[in-house]
Amino acid sequence: MTSLPTLTIGQYTARHPIIQGGMGIRISGAGLAAAVANAGGIGIISAIGLGMRSAYFDPHEPSPKKRHENFLEANRLALIDELQKARALSPHGIIGVNVMVAAHGYELLVKTAVQNGANLVISGAGLPLKLPAYTADVPTAALLPIVSSARTAKIICQKWQRQYGRLPDAIVVENPNSAGGHLGAKRQELDSPDLEAEQVLPELIAYLHNELQQDIPLIAAGGIWDRADIDRMLALGARGVQIGTRFITTEECDVDRRYKEFHLQAKPEDVVVVSSPVGLPGRALKNPFVEKVLAGNPSKSKEPCLVNCLKVCKFRDSRDTYCILRALDRAAQGDVETGLVFAGSHAGQAEKILPVAELMAELTLS
């Protein structure tokens, strides 16, 4: 086994080619991101829903419009706090932020991230076609769109090059067949070999080299669990990998201990695909809440939409499915029975909760 190469994205070079995936709500915050950065990887804070449990947000505000505005501002202020905390814990590490295109306040969060020291912005759950416009004042920030196909990457590259005169600093290529959380494919497309890294990475590399004549690093994501997975992705031409689920069972992960232990106790057969109010499937761990969702009978809340957090939401518009903000928040608080616990396809393989430095050593030492 050979040692892993470094990973250079824009002006930043990480000692190890490992990006820790952004996991909301408050799964990957400052604690996890800083620990990964200090261990030589790239740490990522998920910007989604950070204000939910902060002192900045008043969930009892009676006006839906004011509550929505308050939530957006709370997310902005909480993101600033999280970035400052991460930088205090990791003064010299590479720290990024993951922001979902599908979320209301997307532009605000991107601008807040780069203006407050984020080295990278990773953006998916929709096409981040305007991302360069939101970061123009901070040209040092590296921009990484998330795609699941070469076709999507081409659309983004062409748009950015034509309108902004630039290309992505790297591209995260996520495999929906194995990734955790919301998936960049329709349910009927899942399990297609066309989505596998063995198909998408070579196709995208050929496009970048032959048509764009650019050497843009590709980051393989989805189902990356151990050193063998990393080596396999690098052999396919990826420059690095993004790992999410594996970092949940670490001491520094920002989520409630009960959430980590639920992952620890999970079995491979507990990983299922569920519907989501955003209109895309998601991969999660089976629990009583998910069993109701799978049966088409989620506990329909009589409560109104809390904060109008998403641009597309079946719960807000027709009370279909469930409030995903509340479901993810309940899980993050440790309620793993009635909350939604997202997970990648390899969940159920963790054997213990360990420090990030120990996990990174296991993944990187030859």
N, C-alpha and C positions, 0 to 999 in steps of 0.2 A: 504494500500500500504506500503510495507516494503522499507527500505532504500537499495540503490544499494551497492553491494560489491565492494571492491577494485579489481584492475586487475594487476596481476604480470606477466610480460613477461621477461624472462631472469633475469637479476639483477635489473630490474626497476619495481616499483610498483606505479601505478596511483591511485589517490584517487577515481576516477570514472571509470567504465569500458567502456569508450567511446573513440574510436579512430576517429579522423577527417580524412575523406578520402582525398587522394591525387588527385587533380584536375588540369590538365594542360589545356591550357598554361597560366601560371601565374594567375590561379584562386586561388589556395592555395599556397601562398608564406609565407614569414616570419611573416607578420602581423597576418594572420589568425592562423598559427601554434602556434605562441607564445601566442596568446590570449586563445586558447584552452588549451594549456599546463598550463597557469597561472590559469585557471579555474578548474584544476584538472584532465583534460583529457590528451590525447596524441595527440600532434599537428604534422601534416605531411606536408612537403613541396613537391610539385611535381617537380621533376628534369627535366621534359620534356619541351624543348623549352625555358628555362629560358634566354638563351643568345640572343634570337631573337631580342629583342628591346634594348639590352644592348650596351654600348659604345664599347664593345669588338668585336662586329660583324659588318662586312662591307658587306651589301647585294649587293653592286655594284662591288665587285671583279669580273673581267671578266672570270677568270679561274674557271670552275666548280669544279675541284679538290681542288684548293686552297680555294674556297668558302666553300666547304664541311669541309675541315680541320679547317678553321677559325671558322665555326659554332660549331664544336665539342669543340674547345678550349674556345670559348665564353661561351658555356654552362657550362664548367668546372669552369671557373672563376666566372660566375654569380651564380653558386651553392655555391661556397665558400662565396661570398658576402651575399647570402641569409641566409646561416647557421650562419654566424657571426651576422647578424642583428637579427635573431631569438633568438640567445643566449643572445644578449645584452638586448632584450625585456623580455626574460624569463630565467634568470640566472640558475634557479633550476628546470625548467620544463622538461618534457620528450618530446624531439623533434626527429622526424624521417623523412625519405625521401622515397618517392615512385619513383621507377625507372622501366620503361617498358623494358622487355626483347626484344621487337620488335624494339626498337630504336637503331640506330647506335650510338656508344659511350657508350653502356650499361656498359661494364666493367669499363671504365674510370669514369663514373658517380658514380658507386657503390663505387669504391675505394676512389674517392674524398669525397663522403659523410661520410664514416666512418673515414677517415683520418682528417676530419675537424669537428668532434664532433657529428655527427648524432648518436643518441642512438639506433635507429632501422632502418632497411631497409625493406620496403615492396615491393614485386616484382611480377608482373603478366604480362599480355599481351604476353603470351608465357610461356614455362616451365623454371624456373630459376634453371636449373640443376647444373650450375657451380657457383652459388652464394657464397657458402662457400669458394671456392678458392679465390674469389676476396676480401674477408673480413678476411682472415686468419691472417693478421698482426694486426687486432684489434678484439681480441676474445670477448671483452665486448659488441660489437655490436650485438643486437638481430636481428634474421633473420626471416621474415614472408613471405612465399610464398602465392600467391592468387590462389585459386582453385575454381572450380564450381562443382566438383564431388569427391566422395571418391576415385574413380579410379585414378584421377590425383594426389591426395594427396599421394596415395600409391606409385606411380611411383617416386615422389619426395623424399619421406621418404626412400625408398629402395636405390635410387641412392646416396643420401647424406650419409646414414649410411654405405653403402658399400665403397664408394670412399673417404669420408671425416671423417668417424667415428663420425658423429654428426647427430642430427635431428633438425627440425625447433624449434624455441623457442615458436612459436605460428603459427597457420594457419588461414588465412583469407578465409572464406567460402562465396563466393559471389554468390548470386542468379541472374542469367541472366534474369529471368523473370521480375525483378523489378529494377535492378541496372541502374545507369546512365552511359553515355559514352560508350566506347567499351565493348562489352559483350563477355564472355568466352564460347560462344556456337554458333553453326551455326543457321542461320535464321530458318531453318526447325525444329530445336530442341526447339525453344522458345515456351513457354506456356506448356511445358511438366511438369507433376507433379513430374517427376523424378529429376527435378532441384530445387524443392522447399526445403526450410530449413527443413521442417517437415520430408522429406525423407533423405536428405544428412547428416544432423547433427547426427542423431542417428546411421546411417551406419558408419560414420567416427569415432564416439566415440567408437563403438564396435570394429573397426579395431585397434584403438590406444590402447585400454585396453586389448583386447583378443590376438591380434597377436604381437603387439610391446611391450605391457605391459608398456606403457608410458602414463604419464598424461600431454599431450600437450594441452594448452589452444586453444580453437576454437573461432574465432571472426566472428560473423555473419554479413554479409554485403549485401546490396541491398534492397531498399525499407524500410529502417528503418527511421521512421519519428518522432514518439512521444514516450512517456514513456510506453504506452501500447505495442508498437512494441518491445521495449527493454525488457520488462518483459516477453513477449512471447518467445523471443530468448533465454533468460536465462533459462526459463522453459524447453526448448528443450535440454539444456545442454551446450549452448555457455557460455563462460566466459565473453564475452564482445561483443560490436557491433562496426561496422564502419559506420559512417554517413557522407555522402558527400553533397548532394543537400541541405539539411536543413541549412548548414552553409553558403551557397551562399548569402542568404538574411540577412547577419550580417554586422554590421558597419566595422568590421576589415577584412572582406574578401578582398583580394588584387585586385580584378577585378574592372573594370570601373563601376561607379554607374549605368549607363544605362543598363548594363548586369543584375545587381541585380533587377532593376525595371522591366525588361522584365520578369524575373522569378516571380516577385511579381504580375504582371498583367496576367500571364499565367492562363489558365484554364486546368483542368485535361484532357480534350479532345485534348489539344494541344500537349500532349506527344506522340511521334511517334517513330517508329524504322526505321532507315535509313541505306543504304549501306555505306561502307567506303572503301577507297582505300587499306586499310590493309587486306581486304578480310573477315572482320568480321562485323556483324551488330553493330549499335550503337543506343543508345536511346537519343533523342534530343527533343527540342521544335520546333514546327512548325513556320516557318517564310517564306518569299519569297524564300530564298535560299533553304531551306529544301523542299519546295513544288516543286521546279525544280528537286531536287534530286529524290524525290518520283515519279515524272513523267518520270524519266529516262533521263532528259535533263538538267543536271547541266551546268552552264555557263562555257563551256570548255575554259580554259585559253590558249592563244597563247604563254604565257610565258613558258620557260622551267622549269623543276624541279629546285626549288630554292637551296636546300642544300643537297639533298639525305639523308633525315633524318631517313628513315625507312628501315629495312632489306627487307621487302616485301611491294611494293607499285604499284598499278595498274596505278596511274597517271604518275609516273616516267617512267614506262616501256612501257605503251601503250596509255597514255593520257586518259585513261578511268577514269570515275568518276570525281574527283576534287583533288586539292592539299589540303590535310587536315591541313597541317601546316598553310597555308595562311588563310584557313577558320576559324580555331580556333583562330588564332591571330587577325583576323578582329573582331570577336565577343568580345574577351578580351579587345580590344581597344574601345568597345562601339558600334561598327557597328553591331547591332542585326538584320539588314535587310538582309545583304549579308554575314554574318558570320554564323558559326555553333555553336549553343548553346546547349551543352550537358545537360542532366537532368535525374534524376531518375523518377520512376513511380509515385511518390507522388508529383511531381512538380505541382504548381498551388494551393497549400494549404497554402502557407505562407500568412500571413495577414499584416506584416509590416517588415521593416528592423530594427533589434534590436541589441544591443551589445551581443557579445559572452557570457559574464558572465550571462546575463539575460536568454539566450537560455539554457545554461548549467544548470542553476538553475531550469528552467522549466522541463528539462529532468531528473533531478536527485533528486529533493526534494520530500520527501514522504508526 
